[in-house]
Amino acid sequence: MDRQIVCFAISAVEVALAQLHDPRLRTRPVAIAPLNTARALIREISSDAAQAGLAVGMSVDLARRVCPSLHVLAPNPTLVRTVDESLLRVVARYAPVWELSQPGSFLMDVTGTGKLFGPAYDVAAKVQQEVLDQYRLDGVAGVGSNKLIAQTAATLIAPSELYDVRPGSEEVFMSPLPVGTLPGLQRPCMCKVVHLLDDLNLCALGDVAGSPLDALEVAFGDYAGSLSRWARGIDSVPVLPPTVQPTLEETVLFEPDEIDDPVLIGRTLGALQRLCRILRNQRRVCGRLTLSIRYSDQIEVTKHEWIQPETCWECDLSPIVVSLFHKCMRRRIRLRAFTLSMSGLTGYAEQGLLFEERTSDHRKRERAQKLAVALDTLKARFGEHAIRYGRS
């Protein structure tokens, strides 16, 4: 049975929310960017701003020179989370398995639900209409046999439109598209691959698909196989609900850039605490920690460490995170951002002691675990900022 994947998304969700609350913004170029730093980069733009020549990733200063009438708004992550929860109530009624791919964007696996809700394109249309009726948000929907096709289709259309790519036509669909359309090439670590594709004049995905794999391996090494499969519309990655995500990660952006070690370590430990709380809620443990930092000059450094035995407790992981930070931070240049990732996630199972004899270290660890559980309870009831460790 062919898979049926639907990608439903609110394009530029923060811009859409701003225009919903202030209708005057619907006829003005709008951008979302931090307002408290001179070197802020644009995160989202409206269609009017795109027509004026602006693009995501452009500096606010340059954008204002290109488009003097630009209206810049600060990000509102709290409002976006609330909207995601509202959208989920609609999505969950139709999809037994769903995945939040990015704010305002859901991937739904509706394979095998045809007798309940009809074909996948009918499900996509129903979700679009319900979101529009209930929340006045106009979304796009892409339908395909895998995540790559559905996501790509959703990026090619305007709000309220639906793009259905029928099984068997994936390569024909992907062939004329520019290589920059691939979602996998939007990550910072793929910048070199994008530049190399341009140098080799591989401008369309059809050019990549038509290139021999051994030739691609010479140029792109380990990325060659993925590029060849993506260019032909092949993607076997399943839609993963939050409880079975293979990794957890949190990115912290500094505004302005930061160089003070105690502040940086404190923010890193704060991210660790939030990730550990998610692990405990999901009854999982972490087997590997990865820390990536990005300096102000855009140079990135990544370090990782395997964890034995696997754990979900801050008291076990904090020394490892601090060690990774010192391994990464070898230059006296301000940091723009860091990303802390947890992988090697498995189910939680802890072996108790056979006898009651406990060392002082074991008793200290028990107290730290009880404190972490108490903090989890407080934050779940009163919010993230109700209480925190002094060092974070």
C-alpha positions in Angstrom: 0.0 0.0 0.0 1.3 3.4 -1.0 1.8 5.8 1.9 -0.4 8.9 2.0 1.2 11.9 3.6 -0.3 15.3 4.0 1.6 18.4 4.9 -0.6 21.2 6.2 1.1 24.5 6.9 0.4 28.1 7.7 2.9 30.0 5.5 4.9 32.6 7.6 2.7 31.8 10.6 3.9 34.8 12.7 3.2 37.2 9.9 -0.3 35.6 9.4 -1.1 36.0 13.1 0.0 39.6 13.1 -2.2 40.3 10.1 -5.1 38.5 11.7 -4.9 40.7 14.8 -4.2 43.9 12.9 -5.9 43.9 9.4 -4.0 47.1 8.5 -0.9 45.0 8.1 -2.4 42.9 5.2 -1.6 45.6 2.7 1.9 46.4 4.1 5.2 44.6 3.8 5.8 42.9 7.1 8.8 41.0 8.5 9.4 39.2 11.7 12.8 39.8 13.4 14.3 40.5 16.9 14.1 44.2 17.7 16.7 44.5 20.3 19.9 44.0 18.2 21.3 46.0 15.3 22.4 42.9 13.4 19.1 41.0 13.6 18.1 38.8 10.7 14.7 38.4 9.2 12.9 35.2 10.1 9.6 35.5 8.2 8.3 37.9 5.5 4.9 38.6 4.1 4.1 38.2 0.4 4.2 42.0 -0.1 7.7 42.1 1.5 8.8 39.3 -0.9 7.5 41.2 -3.9 9.6 44.2 -2.6 12.8 42.2 -2.9 13.2 41.0 0.7 14.2 37.5 1.7 14.4 35.4 4.9 17.9 35.7 6.4 18.4 39.3 5.2 19.6 41.8 7.8 17.0 44.2 9.1 19.2 47.2 8.2 19.5 46.1 4.6 15.8 45.2 4.4 14.8 48.8 5.6 17.1 50.3 2.9 15.5 48.0 0.2 12.0 48.6 1.4 11.6 51.8 3.5 7.9 51.1 4.2 8.8 47.7 5.9 7.0 47.0 9.2 9.1 44.9 11.5 7.6 42.9 14.4 9.2 41.0 17.2 8.8 37.2 17.4 6.1 36.0 19.7 6.9 32.3 20.5 4.2 32.0 23.2 1.5 32.9 20.7 2.9 30.5 18.1 2.8 27.7 20.7 -0.8 28.4 21.5 -1.7 28.4 17.7 0.2 25.1 17.3 -1.9 23.6 20.1 -5.1 24.9 18.4 -4.1 23.5 15.0 -3.3 20.1 16.6 -6.9 19.8 17.8 -8.0 19.8 14.2 -5.1 17.7 12.8 -5.5 15.0 15.5 -9.1 14.3 14.5 -8.0 13.1 11.0 -4.5 11.7 11.4 -3.6 8.8 13.7 0.1 9.8 13.4 1.2 13.4 13.1 4.4 15.4 13.4 5.1 19.0 14.0 7.8 19.8 11.5 8.1 23.5 12.3 5.9 26.1 13.9 2.5 26.2 12.1 3.4 23.1 9.9 2.1 19.6 10.5 2.9 16.3 8.7 0.1 13.8 8.8 0.2 10.1 7.9 -3.3 9.2 6.8 -2.4 5.8 5.3 -5.2 3.4 5.7 -7.8 5.9 6.8 -9.6 6.1 3.4 -12.8 4.4 4.6 -13.1 6.8 7.5 -12.2 10.2 5.9 -11.8 9.6 2.2 -8.7 10.1 0.0 -5.7 12.0 1.4 -6.6 15.1 -0.7 -10.1 15.2 0.8 -8.5 15.1 4.3 -6.2 17.9 3.4 -9.1 20.0 2.1 -11.1 19.3 5.3 -8.3 20.4 7.5 -7.8 23.6 5.5 -11.5 24.4 5.7 -11.8 23.7 9.4 -8.7 25.8 10.3 -10.1 28.6 8.2 -13.6 28.5 9.7 -12.4 28.1 13.3 -9.2 30.3 13.5 -9.4 32.4 10.3 -6.0 31.2 9.2 -5.5 30.3 5.6 -3.2 27.3 5.1 -1.6 25.4 2.3 -1.6 21.6 1.9 0.6 19.2 0.0 -0.2 15.6 -0.6 2.3 12.9 -1.6 3.6 9.4 -1.0 6.3 10.5 1.4 7.3 13.5 3.7 9.6 15.0 1.1 7.0 15.2 -1.6 4.3 16.5 0.7 6.5 19.2 2.2 7.9 20.3 -1.2 4.4 20.5 -2.7 3.2 22.7 0.1 6.0 25.2 -0.5 5.0 25.7 -4.1 1.5 27.0 -3.7 -0.3 30.1 -2.2 -2.6 30.0 0.8 -5.9 28.1 0.5 -4.4 26.0 -2.4 -3.8 22.2 -2.4 -1.2 20.3 -4.4 -1.7 16.5 -4.8 1.3 14.6 -6.3 0.0 11.2 -7.3 2.0 8.0 -6.6 4.4 7.2 -9.4 4.9 10.8 -10.5 7.4 11.8 -7.9 10.4 12.0 -10.1 8.5 14.0 -12.8 7.3 16.4 -10.1 10.8 17.0 -8.7 12.7 17.2 -11.9 12.1 20.8 -12.9 12.4 22.2 -9.4 15.6 24.2 -8.4 17.9 22.4 -6.0 17.2 25.0 -3.3 13.6 23.7 -3.0 14.8 20.6 -1.1 14.0 21.1 2.6 17.1 19.1 3.6 19.3 21.8 2.0 18.0 24.6 4.2 20.1 23.5 7.2 23.3 25.6 7.9 25.5 22.4 7.7 24.5 22.0 4.1 25.8 25.4 2.9 28.9 23.8 1.4 26.8 21.3 -0.5 24.6 24.1 -1.9 27.6 26.1 -3.1 29.2 23.0 -4.7 25.9 22.2 -6.6 26.1 25.8 -7.9 29.7 25.4 -8.9 28.9 22.2 -10.8 26.0 23.8 -12.6 23.5 21.3 -11.1 20.7 23.8 -10.9 17.6 21.6 -11.2 16.8 18.4 -9.3 16.5 16.7 -12.7 20.2 17.5 -13.3 21.1 15.8 -10.0 18.9 12.8 -10.6 20.4 12.3 -14.0 24.0 12.3 -12.7 25.7 8.9 -12.1 25.9 8.1 -8.4 29.6 7.4 -8.5 30.2 10.9 -10.0 28.2 12.4 -7.2 30.2 10.5 -4.6 33.4 12.0 -5.9 32.0 15.5 -5.5 29.7 15.2 -2.4 31.1 12.1 -0.5 28.6 10.8 2.0 25.9 13.3 0.9 25.7 11.8 -2.6 23.3 9.0 -1.9 20.9 11.3 -0.1 21.0 13.9 -2.8 20.3 11.3 -5.5 17.3 9.9 -3.6 15.9 13.3 -2.8 16.2 14.5 -6.4 14.2 11.5 -7.5 11.5 12.1 -4.8 12.5 9.1 -2.7 12.2 9.5 1.1 11.6 6.5 3.4 11.6 8.5 6.7 8.3 7.9 8.6 6.1 10.5 10.1 7.2 10.5 13.8 5.0 11.5 16.6 6.7 13.5 19.5 7.1 10.4 21.7 9.2 8.6 19.2 11.3 11.4 17.8 14.8 10.1 17.3 16.3 13.3 18.7 15.4 16.2 21.0 17.1 19.6 20.6 16.9 23.2 21.7 18.4 26.2 20.0 19.2 29.4 21.9 19.8 32.6 20.0 21.7 35.4 21.8 20.5 38.9 21.2 23.0 40.7 21.4 25.8 38.2 20.9 27.4 36.9 24.2 30.9 36.1 25.3 30.6 35.8 29.1 31.3 32.2 30.0 29.1 32.1 33.2 26.2 33.4 31.2 26.8 31.0 28.3 27.1 28.0 30.6 24.0 29.1 32.5 21.9 29.3 29.3 23.3 25.9 28.2 22.3 24.3 31.5 18.9 25.9 31.3 18.4 24.2 27.9 19.6 20.9 29.4 17.0 21.2 32.1 14.2 21.7 29.7 15.3 18.8 27.5 15.6 16.5 30.6 12.1 17.4 31.7 10.8 16.4 28.2 12.7 13.1 28.5 11.2 12.3 31.9 7.7 13.1 30.6 8.2 10.7 27.7 9.8 8.1 30.0 13.0 8.0 27.9 16.7 8.3 28.5 19.5 9.9 26.5 22.5 8.0 25.1 24.4 10.9 23.4 24.8 14.6 23.8 25.8 17.0 21.0 26.6 20.7 21.4 26.9 23.0 18.4 27.9 26.7 18.8 27.9 29.4 16.2 30.2 32.4 16.5 29.4 35.9 15.4 31.5 35.3 12.3 29.2 32.4 11.4 31.9 29.7 12.1 30.3 26.6 13.7 31.9 24.1 16.1 30.2 20.8 17.1 31.3 18.3 19.8 29.5 15.3 21.1 29.9 12.6 23.8 28.3 9.2 24.3 26.7 8.6 27.7 27.0 5.3 29.6 24.7 4.4 31.2 21.9 6.4 29.5 20.2 8.8 31.8 17.5 11.6 31.9 18.8 13.4 35.0 20.5 16.8 35.1 22.8 15.7 37.9 24.4 13.2 35.5 24.4 15.3 32.3 25.4 18.7 33.6 29.1 17.9 34.0 29.1 16.5 30.4 27.4 19.6 29.0 29.9 21.9 30.7 32.8 19.8 29.4 31.4 20.0 25.8 31.0 23.7 26.2 34.7 24.1 27.0 35.7 21.8 24.2 33.7 24.0 21.7 34.6 27.4 23.1 38.2 27.7 21.9 38.0 31.2 20.4 37.5 34.5 22.3 34.7 35.6 19.9 31.1 36.3 20.8 28.5 33.6 20.3 25.5 34.1 18.1 23.7 30.9 19.0 24.0 27.3 20.3 22.1 24.1 19.8 22.0 21.3 22.4 20.8 17.9 21.0 20.0 14.6 22.6 20.1 11.4 20.6 20.3 7.7 21.2 16.9 7.9 23.0 15.6 4.7 24.5 12.9 3.7 26.9 13.5 4.5 30.6 14.4 1.6 32.9 16.4 1.9 36.1 17.8 -0.9 38.1 17.2 -0.6 41.9 19.6 -1.6 44.6 19.4 -5.2 45.9 20.4 -4.1 49.4 19.7 -0.9 51.3 23.3 0.1 51.6 23.8 3.4 49.9 27.0 5.4 49.5 27.1 9.1 50.1 27.3 9.7 46.4 24.2 7.6 45.8 22.3 9.5 48.5 23.4 12.8 46.9 22.2 11.7 43.5 18.8 10.6 45.0 18.3 14.0 46.5 19.2 15.7 43.1 16.7 13.5 41.4 13.9 14.3 43.9 14.7 18.0 43.5 14.4 17.7 39.7 11.0 15.9 40.0 9.8 18.6 42.3 10.9 21.4 39.9 9.1 19.5 37.1 5.9 19.7 39.1 6.3 23.3 39.9 7.0 24.4 36.3 4.2 22.3 35.0 1.8 24.1 37.3 3.2 27.7 37.4 5.2 28.0 34.2 8.8 27.8 33.0 10.0 30.9 34.8 8.4 30.1 38.2 11.6 28.7 39.6 15.1 27.9 38.3 18.6 27.1 39.4 20.7 30.2 40.2 23.5 29.2 37.7 21.0 29.0 34.8 
